[in-house]
């Protein structure tokens, strides 16, 4: 008969798997236990395309009415769709999706330095705050206990010889961390699209692992009965079970082979052209994940080749950056994002999935494209957001939000509201988000 010491020694062979599983939501553990929704949810999932570096609103989705330096504003805008939304020429595919987009032109309150800005745009905190994805997962609970609730997709697709970095979120792991929430609510970082989740191979057959886990639960049940207020052991047991479930669920969810065998899918997401290969692959994977219950998928942009030479991110300060970088950066995400919106709509998932585009700050100022926390543009699509509309406005230079200014924390409160969560009631150990935040009801379709 196996004693406890022998059993735990054998179970120790699972350490690689459980190290990953501990970062995923537990089926019955405290970290994945949802709050009671405060009102009916409009969305189940969020896909956020994050523009690393802070895109200039005046080059993308908010045409300035007065320009101080023509060399910094070489792009024209076109009225698109039945709605007549003005969108930059660098996004020809998204121009075709105009009637699905809501352009939020009055964002403000961002931090005008990159790492601090990256942390703040996702946490709304100057210190160690929980990220928007973690709060969403805390409030709604896991949509699939066999998959992570919150995923960050980095890396380059196989065969990509164009992108010059894997993509990252400025501010590092704190930007998508759990803060003061349970650690299992932090994001699962995917670095390798060939093998997205490491250490998933079991040391034994599925049947043997199942028996080991059942025996472990039996060993620990006596302690749990004697100490019902100590949840750590229950949560640890559940992390083992989650790791076990991941071995079958994760490979299927991350396997794109069947999708990529369809020419229509490859064309829709831009899988074959080099400039869109990696972004298209990651957004296709994001669609598969939300389809299977993942709550929040964050896809950061990559550095790409500038038309003027060198590598460039959305941190475009100079005329050279603007001329050489913006077309390449836009090209990388334009077709894949339009394809994602069309695919979600075709599958009737756009109603319950919110797609967001934006960076950690905006740009604008005398002499060059300075970092700007006083005005930035995000756009949203899906989730009941009114398409073909704009929200708010900047001044004539496009550098200050003046009409319906919407703070970073207000954006968080608004997205959480769409999830069925009232930010004033969403708490953990008595702490929560800033109660002074306001929900932009026009964006939720409740105005």
C-alpha positions, -999 to 999 in steps of 0.1 A, spaced: 0 0 0 13 35 -9 19 57 22 17 95 21 54 100 18 57 76 -12 27 91 -28 38 127 -25 73 118 -38 56 104 -69 33 133 -72 64 156 -71 71 145 -106 41 167 -115 60 198 -104 65 212 -139 28 209 -147 15 222 -114 38 252 -115 19 263 -146 -15 251 -132 -11 272 -101 -13 303 -123 -46 292 -138 -80 296 -122 -92 268 -100 -125 252 -106 -136 253 -69 -108 274 -54 -113 308 -39 -96 326 -68 -120 315 -94 -152 318 -73 -172 345 -90 -190 374 -74 -227 374 -79 -231 396 -110 -246 430 -101 -266 432 -133 -270 412 -165 -237 410 -184 -234 422 -220 -200 406 -226 -183 374 -216 -148 381 -230 -124 409 -240 -97 408 -267 -74 438 -263 -49 447 -290 -23 468 -272 -3 493 -292 31 493 -274 46 528 -273 14 550 -274 -1 556 -308 -8 592 -320 -45 598 -322 -39 623 -350 -24 596 -372 -50 569 -365 -86 577 -355 -89 614 -344 -81 639 -372 -68 672 -359 -86 703 -370 -55 724 -369 -19 713 -376 12 731 -363 38 710 -382 28 695 -415 58 671 -415 43 653 -385 8 649 -401 13 633 -436 -18 611 -435 -53 619 -447 -86 607 -431 -116 594 -450 -152 592 -440 -161 556 -439 -192 534 -439 -228 545 -436 -218 562 -403 -192 584 -419 -165 577 -392 -133 594 -401 -104 569 -401 -68 573 -413 -57 561 -447 -33 537 -430 -62 514 -419 -79 505 -452 -94 473 -438 -107 489 -406 -122 516 -428 -144 488 -441 -154 479 -405 -163 515 -396 -199 508 -388 -188 482 -361 -164 506 -344 -169 531 -315 -141 556 -315 -134 569 -280 -116 602 -287 -116 617 -252 -94 594 -232 -72 611 -206 -54 605 -173 -27 583 -188 9 585 -175 32 600 -201 61 577 -195 62 542 -210 66 517 -182 45 537 -157 20 543 -185 18 506 -194 11 496 -158 -14 524 -153 -34 519 -184 -42 483 -173 -43 487 -135 -54 523 -130 -29 523 -101 5 540 -95 15 512 -72 9 475 -72 -27 474 -85 -47 445 -100 -51 446 -137 -83 450 -155 -82 413 -167 -77 401 -131 -106 421 -118 -128 408 -146 -118 372 -138 -123 378 -101 -158 392 -107 -171 368 -134 -152 337 -125 -137 312 -149 -155 306 -182 -137 273 -186 -119 256 -156 -96 237 -180 -81 269 -195 -66 301 -182 -90 329 -176 -65 356 -186 -39 352 -214 -12 374 -228 -1 363 -263 34 373 -274 59 356 -297 61 353 -335 43 329 -357 63 302 -374 78 315 -406 76 352 -396 107 368 -409 93 404 -408 85 413 -372 115 424 -352 103 416 -317 79 392 -300 57 420 -286 55 429 -249 35 450 -225 53 480 -211 55 479 -174 61 441 -174 42 415 -155 28 441 -131 7 454 -160 -12 422 -162 -7 410 -127 -32 402 -99 -20 430 -75 -38 423 -42 -61 397 -57 -53 360 -55 -22 352 -76 -41 327 -97 -59 357 -114 -27 370 -130 -23 364 -168 -8 333 -183 20 346 -206 24 328 -239 59 334 -254 61 306 -280 33 301 -305 47 267 -315 44 254 -279 23 279 -260 21 262 -226 53 245 -214 54 215 -190 21 200 -200 33 165 -205 22 142 -178 46 117 -161 21 89 -164 -11 79 -181 -42 100 -176 -58 72 -156 -29 69 -132 -28 107 -127 -65 107 -119 -60 80 -93 -31 99 -78 -52 130 -75 -81 111 -60 -58 96 -34 -43 130 -26 -77 144 -20 -85 115 3 -53 121 22 -61 158 27 -98 156 33 -93 149 70 -73 180 75 -98 201 56 -127 188 77 -108 197 109 -97 231 96 -125 244 74 -113 280 75 -79 271 60 -84 273 22 -48 270 11 -48 232 10 -81 231 -10 -68 256 -34 -36 237 -39 -55 205 -46 -75 223 -72 -44 236 -89 -33 200 -93 -66 191 -108 -65 222 -131 -30 211 -143 -45 176 -150 -74 191 -170 -50 214 -189 -32 184 -205 -62 177 -227 -79 211 -230 -49 234 -237 -34 215 -267 -68 214 -284 -75 251 -277 -41 262 -290 -40 239 -320 -45 260 -351 -39 233 -377 -75 228 -387 -81 265 -388 -51 271 -410 -61 244 -434 -89 267 -445 -79 292 -471 -107 316 -462 -94 318 -426 -59 324 -438 -70 352 -461 -93 368 -435 -66 371 -408 -37 377 -432 -18 346 -422 3 343 -454 17 378 -459 47 384 -438 36 418 -423 3 403 -409 14 367 -402 21 369 -365 -7 394 -355 -32 374 -376 -21 341 -360 -24 356 -325 -58 372 -331 -71 339 -346 -58 321 -315 -75 348 -293 -108 340 -311 -104 303 -303 -97 311 -267 -127 333 -261 -148 308 -280 -138 283 -253 -145 306 -223 -113 325 -217 -122 359 -202 -94 383 -213 -69 380 -240 -42 406 -244 -22 409 -276 7 434 -276 20 448 -308 55 440 -320 84 461 -333 83 462 -371 106 474 -399 104 511 -406 101 522 -442 129 546 -434 151 518 -419 155 503 -384 129 490 -360 99 510 -348 72 507 -322 42 531 -318 66 554 -299 68 577 -330 83 610 -321 99 624 -353 89 630 -389 111 600 -398 93 578 -373 60 590 -385 67 585 -422 85 552 -418 68 536 -388 31 543 -389 23 525 -422 42 494 -411 26 494 -376 -9 499 -390 -3 473 -417 6 447 -390 -28 449 -373 -52 464 -398 -63 433 -417 -61 409 -388 -83 431 -366 -109 436 -394 -108 399 -399 -113 392 -362 -143 415 -361 -158 398 -392 -151 363 -379 -167 371 -345 -197 385 -361 -201 355 -384 -199 332 -355 -224 353 -334 -196 360 -309 -193 397 -314 -224 403 -293 -206 389 -262 -170 397 -270 -155 432 -267 -126 440 -290 -105 469 -278 -76 488 -296 -53 513 -278 -20 521 -262 -7 534 -229 -9 571 -239 -16 595 -267 7 619 -285 9 655 -295 26 688 -287 48 715 -301 78 705 -322 74 667 -321 50 639 -312 55 642 -274 41 617 -250 6 629 -240 -15 617 -211 -42 644 -216 -56 629 -248 -56 594 -263 -79 574 -285 -91 538 -280 -117 521 -301 -141 493 -292 -162 469 -312 -188 443 -301 -204 437 -268 -233 459 -275 -211 490 -279 -229 513 -305 -210 509 -338 -203 537 -362 -201 563 -334 -176 585 -317 -175 593 -280 -160 626 -269 -136 649 -286 -103 667 -283 -94 703 -289 -86 716 -324 -50 704 -321 -60 670 -308 -39 672 -277 -64 677 -249 -97 659 -242 -124 686 -240 -157 669 -247 -169 641 -225 -134 634 -210 -131 598 -200 -104 589 -175 -84 556 -177 -103 544 -146 -136 553 -161 -128 531 -191 -121 503 -167 -153 509 -148 -172 510 -181 -158 477 -194 -165 460 -160 -200 473 -162 -204 455 -195 -193 424 -177 -222 427 -153 -199 442 -126 -205 474 -106 -170 487 -98 -183 503 -65 -194 468 -53 -165 447 -67 -143 440 -37 -117 417 -24 -109 417 13 -126 451 16 -106 467 -12 -117 475 -47 -115 501 -75 -119 538 -71 -155 545 -62 -152 579 -79 -150 563 -114 -179 569 -137 -194 545 -162 -198 559 -197 -234 547 -202 -234 557 -239 -208 531 -245 -228 504 -228 -259 510 -249 -278 521 -218 -279 558 -224 
